[in-house]
Amino acid sequence: KIPEITSYQGFLDSASAANYSGTVFKAYPFVSRILFYDLQIGSKPTNVTFTNNRGISVKAIYQYKAKHGTVRGIKDMAFANEDDFKHMALKLNHFITVADTTRLPTQDEIFRTFYDVSPDKISYLNIPRREDVKIYQSLLRKSESKAFYKQNMMTFLLDANKLKVKNTHPELYQQVTIEPVVYDPLDVDGGRKVTEAALTGAFSNFKLYFSSTREHLDKEIDRRFLPIGSIVLLVYFFMVLITWLIYRNLSINLKIFKLQYDFINNFTHEFKTPVSVIKIAGSNLRGDAELSERQRRHYGKILDEEADKLNDLMNKLLSFTQLENRSITIHRQEVSLKAFVKGYIETFKIKYPDFKLTSDVEGVDAFNTDPVLLGSIFQNLMENAYKYSHPGNKELNIDIKQERRNVVLKFADKGIGMAKAEQGDVFKKFYRIENQYNQNGSVG
């Protein structure tokens, strides 16, 4: 804003210069004093001579100060021999000598000639019109001319300590002050951080001095970067969570695929066994010319048993498919538990002569259920009890009783049992214990 205080045009006298100084003091408190030079250009003995005794003379010099809201001015000719005035007069002389009056001066020419910015002061010389420059040039050529022409110059003396410093970043700088450019305090402790920025132009002898304590800066760093760090950690957490979920799903799918693959292999094996037996029995029937009654009954029994196995497997596969598609239909009817259990015990005793089976039905005679689905449960549990027991220790006790409104069925065998870690997986789809006892094939 410094150039703005020199933006007046026209010639002034002491009164108008005082009024103008009042507006400057009001708008720019850092202006401490103003010197107004009332100048003449002519042949009278001058302070600065051009050529042929033509030059600039000082008619009067007024000094203005602001005090208690009013402007006070005094006439002070002591500034006539100041270097500021002589320097500006010489620049004006050079401009008049070389000026091209056919065009307007450029902004660079105006600034270099009519402005002078030095430490703590700014001087301004009134810019003459092109007609005035022509008159000045003719004056230099006519030594007999007695005319005088008016000119003004103002010098603004500045006080940097009166500048108002606005701290636009209080979160970074606790204190912002204006100090001399040579200011370098020796008592700055290690806990305070300082930086500085040199001022330019008329305030080149001063600098902006910024200082903050380390604690203040640490708080601001935490305030700025804590949200960013939190967001980064949150994003990282979600990435880890998503990665873990993907890994878990892949692991579960891989386990299910393996169990499903084993299930299909076992099911295929169980299908192949009766099919192979039927094929062998058929080949024997076809190959023997004559069969005795004993052989016919033997082969007939084999074919009947293997057909029953195939039928059971087909029923299991159908039930499994219906369960998977949630399309199974329950056909309820009254089932006599004693007769139902007795039938399965007799069937398994025929199938496995070394299988010791006992039962105990108390407090309940019959209840409504689907006999096919209940039979599938009995068959699976009894098959597993036999297959997962050591030879010579294949025993199973079926205990059925009513507890309040529920019918409780308990199957207790003396098999290999299940580890606690695997008990939670017993109802998972396709799950089987991996050991020697299920290598003969079981669909669970």
Secondary structure by P-SEA (a helix, b strand, c coil): cccccccccccccaaaaaaaaaaaaaacccccbbbbbbcccccccccccccccccccccbbbbbbbcccbbbbbbbccccccaaaaaaaaaaaaaaacccccccccaaaaaacccccccccccccccccaaaaaaaaaaaacccccbbbbbbbbbbbbbcccbbbbccccccccbbbbbccccccccccccbbbbbbbbccccccbbbbbbbcaaaaaaaaaaacaaaaaaaaaaaaaaaaaaaaaaaaaaaaaaaaaaaaaaaaaaaaaaaaaaaaaaaaaaaaaacccccaaaaaaaaaaaaaaaaaaaaaaaaaaaaaaaaacccccccccccaaaaaaaaaaaaaaacccbbbbbcccccccccccaaaaaaaaaaaaaaaaaacccccbbbbbbbbbcccbbbbbbbcccccccccccccccccccccccccccccccc
